[in-house]
Amino acid sequence: MGKVVNKRNAVVGWLALAVGKRVAKKKARGAVPAVEGGRPNKSAIATGVAALGTVLLFWRKRHRSPGEPA
């Protein structure tokens, strides 16, 4: 049995990763919602507001005094 790791296999693996990254980036760009009329679409706005609300709720819980009611 020959070497499992050699220059040829290393190059083939590197090329596979490089091509895979390119394909993944292209798919990710295609999945992002488009900007309509200069504003993000409604689902993107709703997602952003929900994320902000979650962060603020978490921050508030973390900074509450021990004696303070919930």
Phi, psi and omega in degrees: 000129181282182178294140178279323179254111175222178184300318183297312180295325178295317180293317179297317178296318179298316179296319180298317178295318181298315180292319179299319178297317180299315180295317180297319178297319181295318178295320180296318178297324180288336183275344181289133180296144183284157175269124184254118176063031178086356178236146175296155181291168188296324181293325178292321178294315180297320179296317179297317179295318179296319179295317178298317178298320178296317180297316180295320178296315179297316181298320180295318179295323183287333185256015180278144177290152180299326181275351184284136180291158183286000000 
